[in-house]
């Protein structure tokens, strides 16, 4: 991804294989174990990448945040960042909610609640390289016929695609996006297996689900 003459160019590569969601229900336990282990290695590698700018929260190239919770219904970019420090990141999130409340002429009690308590929970997180949409539809898998998994079953190569929501986010952000309520089905084992790949932050998730319900959905 790069800019040229103020135009943004995104270079993509066609990845062979199928979406994980199309085969996950039919996989054997050992095959699921193999894929989960591969995903864990991918995310572990991403977590080790250092942000090139100190205490920066924003897009991969140093620009704004690309996430619906920061978008304004009026199309302005006041709350998109980028942000210097996690407190500024959280303030952008809460500020966008307050702006929504004020536009709709609603009481601001919940905005005050978020302003007081969201920074107490969403703190102490470092900028982390984040995919931002790690759902099964964005995980491509292809069988590797040259090897077997640890239990003698099929082995798969795994690739994350659709990086348009990626950036430098607090380290709880990956699980929040991957477990977005509309995309998570707790009747399926994927909702449980995801924690083996991406670190879970329970308190942060509880607060994020609240503001997501009020601002994002």
Secondary structure, 3 states (H helix, E strand, C coil): CEEECCEEECCCCCCCCEEHHHHHHHCCHHHHHHHHHHHHHHHHHHHCCCCCCCCEEEECCCCCCCCHHHCCCCCCCCCCCCEECHHHHHHHHHHHHHHHHHHCCCCCHHHHHHHHHHHHHCCCCCEEEECCCCCHHHEEEEEEEEEECCCCCEEEEEEECCCCCCEEEECCHHHHHHCCHHHCCCCCCHHHHHHHCCCCCHHHHHHHHHHHHHHHC
